[in-house]
Amino acid sequence: MDRLREIADRLAEINGVVGVCLGGSRARGTHSPDSDYDLGLYYRPPLDTAALRLLAAELTGGPVQVTEPGGWGPWVDGGGWLTIDGHRVDWIYRDLDRVRRVWQQCRAGQFEIGTQPGHPLGVYSHAYAGEVALGRVLADLSGELQALQGQTRLYPEPLREALIGNATWEAPFILAGARKGAAPGGAF
């Protein structure tokens, strides 16, 4: 954990990075020995990706590929898949202002399912709030990420109602379509 904090502190020194949060199974304590480390890099544009690439090359000891924001698509914003000290470490960008907007929508009972390469069922917008709520903040010079985390740990009732309402019509709709396609000679 000391090495992760050291890396997070160095990331937080890069222009545009507001905070760094450990996510995924490592943050929840459900990881296996070969699980990767997911580091959410919460940023505000402009993000100094040249400095990120230099740091990544230093930490990995070789050439790296670190994207520009948007390099991986609209929801998984970009970052880098790295190997540091023999461990897989993913840097995953999160535009902090977008995360805040999504959180406000969640509080109002609004969500969307966005198209994202590599995610055939889409990305549910409220996953952003869940990442902040369940993550472990490693670096946060302004305290802004910690404050947002405190807010997101209270699940909004309007979001719960909206998700249940959506599932009540969507699940039967999907099943009806599946039955139609699975019927003898059936097709969509």
C-alpha positions as CSV (number, residue, x, y, z in Angstrom):
1,M,0.0,0.0,0.0
2,D,2.9,2.3,0.6
3,R,4.1,2.0,-3.0
4,L,0.5,2.7,-4.2
5,R,0.3,5.8,-2.1
6,E,3.7,6.9,-3.4
7,I,2.5,6.5,-7.0
8,A,-0.8,8.2,-6.2
9,D,1.1,11.2,-4.6
10,R,3.3,11.5,-7.7
11,L,0.2,11.3,-10.0
12,A,-1.5,14.0,-7.9
13,E,1.4,16.4,-8.7
14,I,0.6,16.3,-12.4
15,N,-1.3,19.2,-13.8
16,G,-5.0,18.4,-14.1
17,V,-5.0,15.5,-11.7
18,V,-7.3,16.4,-8.7
19,G,-7.2,13.0,-6.9
20,V,-6.4,9.3,-7.2
21,C,-8.6,6.6,-6.0
22,L,-8.0,2.8,-5.7
23,G,-11.0,1.0,-7.2
24,G,-12.2,-2.5,-8.0
25,S,-11.6,-5.6,-6.1
26,R,-8.5,-4.2,-4.4
27,A,-10.5,-1.4,-2.9
28,R,-13.2,-3.7,-1.7
29,G,-10.8,-6.4,-0.3
30,T,-12.3,-9.1,-2.7
31,H,-9.2,-9.4,-4.8
32,S,-7.1,-12.5,-5.6
33,P,-3.3,-12.4,-5.6
34,D,-3.2,-11.9,-9.4
35,S,-5.9,-9.1,-9.5
36,D,-4.8,-5.8,-11.0
37,Y,-4.8,-2.5,-9.3
38,D,-7.3,0.0,-10.7
39,L,-6.3,3.6,-10.1
40,G,-8.9,6.2,-10.9
41,L,-7.2,9.4,-12.0
42,Y,-9.8,12.1,-11.3
43,Y,-8.9,15.1,-13.3
44,R,-10.0,18.5,-14.7
45,P,-8.9,19.5,-18.2
46,P,-6.4,20.2,-19.4
47,L,-4.7,16.9,-18.2
48,D,-1.0,16.9,-18.8
49,T,-0.8,13.5,-20.5
50,A,2.9,14.1,-21.5
51,A,3.8,14.2,-17.8
52,L,1.7,11.1,-17.3
53,R,3.5,9.3,-20.0
54,L,6.9,10.3,-18.6
55,L,5.9,9.0,-15.1
56,A,4.5,5.8,-16.5
57,A,7.7,5.2,-18.5
58,E,9.8,5.8,-15.3
59,L,7.6,3.5,-13.2
60,T,7.5,0.7,-15.8
61,G,11.1,1.0,-17.0
62,G,10.1,1.0,-20.6
63,P,7.9,2.4,-23.4
64,V,4.3,2.8,-22.5
65,Q,1.0,3.8,-24.1
66,V,-1.0,6.3,-22.1
67,T,-4.0,7.8,-23.9
68,E,-5.4,11.3,-24.2
69,P,-8.7,11.9,-22.5
70,G,-11.4,10.2,-24.6
71,G,-8.9,7.7,-26.0
72,W,-10.8,4.7,-24.8
73,G,-14.3,6.0,-25.5
74,P,-17.0,8.2,-24.0
75,W,-17.4,6.5,-20.6
76,V,-14.1,4.7,-19.9
77,D,-12.3,8.0,-20.7
78,G,-8.8,6.7,-21.2
79,G,-5.6,6.0,-19.3
80,G,-3.0,3.3,-19.5
81,W,-2.5,-0.4,-18.8
82,L,0.8,-0.7,-17.1
83,T,3.0,-3.2,-15.3
84,I,4.7,-1.7,-12.3
85,D,7.0,-3.8,-10.0
86,G,5.6,-6.9,-11.6
87,H,1.9,-5.9,-10.9
88,R,-0.7,-4.9,-13.4
89,V,-1.8,-1.3,-12.7
90,D,-4.5,0.3,-14.7
91,W,-4.7,4.1,-14.8
92,I,-8.3,5.0,-15.6
93,Y,-9.3,8.6,-16.3
94,R,-12.4,10.1,-14.7
95,D,-13.4,13.7,-15.6
96,L,-14.3,15.0,-12.1
97,D,-16.8,17.5,-13.3
98,R,-18.6,14.8,-15.4
99,V,-18.6,12.5,-12.3
100,R,-20.2,15.4,-10.3
101,R,-22.8,16.0,-13.0
102,V,-23.7,12.3,-13.1
103,W,-23.9,12.3,-9.3
104,Q,-26.4,15.2,-9.4
105,Q,-28.5,13.3,-12.0
106,C,-28.4,10.2,-9.7
107,R,-29.8,12.3,-6.8
108,A,-32.6,13.4,-9.1
109,G,-33.4,9.8,-10.1
110,Q,-31.8,10.1,-13.6
111,F,-29.4,7.7,-15.2
112,E,-28.4,6.6,-18.7
113,I,-26.8,3.6,-20.3
114,G,-24.0,4.7,-22.6
115,T,-22.3,2.9,-25.4
116,Q,-18.7,2.0,-24.7
117,P,-16.2,-0.2,-26.6
118,G,-15.6,-3.4,-24.6
119,H,-18.9,-3.1,-22.7
120,P,-21.5,-4.9,-24.8
121,L,-24.3,-4.1,-22.3
122,G,-23.2,-0.5,-22.0
123,V,-22.0,1.5,-19.1
124,Y,-24.6,2.6,-16.5
125,S,-23.9,6.2,-15.6
126,H,-24.4,5.7,-11.9
127,A,-21.4,3.4,-11.9
128,Y,-19.3,6.6,-11.6
129,A,-20.9,7.3,-8.2
130,G,-20.4,3.7,-7.1
131,E,-16.7,3.9,-8.0
132,V,-16.3,7.0,-5.8
133,A,-18.4,5.6,-3.0
134,L,-16.6,2.2,-2.8
135,G,-13.1,3.3,-3.7
136,R,-10.2,4.1,-1.4
137,V,-8.9,7.7,-1.9
138,L,-5.1,7.6,-2.0
139,A,-4.3,11.2,-2.9
140,D,-6.5,14.2,-2.7
141,L,-4.7,17.5,-2.2
142,S,-7.8,19.7,-2.1
143,G,-10.1,17.3,-0.2
144,E,-12.6,17.4,-3.1
145,L,-12.6,13.7,-3.8
146,Q,-13.0,12.8,-0.1
147,A,-16.0,15.2,0.1
148,L,-17.6,13.7,-3.0
149,Q,-17.0,10.2,-1.6
150,G,-18.9,11.2,1.6
151,Q,-21.9,12.3,-0.4
152,T,-22.0,9.2,-2.7
153,R,-22.0,6.8,0.2
154,L,-25.6,7.8,0.8
155,Y,-27.6,6.0,-1.9
156,P,-30.2,8.3,-3.4
157,E,-33.8,7.1,-3.0
158,P,-34.9,8.7,-6.4
159,L,-32.2,6.6,-8.2
160,R,-33.4,3.4,-6.5
161,E,-37.0,4.2,-7.6
162,A,-35.9,5.0,-11.2
163,L,-33.8,1.8,-11.6
164,I,-36.6,-0.4,-10.2
165,G,-39.1,1.4,-12.5
166,N,-36.9,0.9,-15.5
167,A,-36.4,-2.8,-14.7
168,T,-40.2,-3.4,-14.3
169,W,-40.8,-2.6,-18.0
170,E,-37.4,-3.5,-19.5
171,A,-37.0,-7.0,-18.1
172,P,-40.3,-8.3,-19.4
173,F,-39.7,-6.5,-22.7
174,I,-36.3,-8.3,-23.1
175,L,-37.8,-11.6,-22.2
176,A,-40.7,-11.2,-24.7
177,G,-38.1,-10.5,-27.4
178,A,-36.1,-13.5,-26.5
179,R,-39.2,-15.7,-26.5
180,K,-40.2,-14.4,-29.9
181,G,-36.7,-15.2,-31.4
182,A,-36.5,-18.6,-29.7
183,A,-39.9,-19.8,-30.9
184,P,-39.8,-22.4,-33.7
185,G,-39.1,-20.5,-36.9
186,G,-39.0,-17.3,-34.9
187,A,-36.9,-14.4,-35.8
188,F,-36.6,-10.8,-34.8
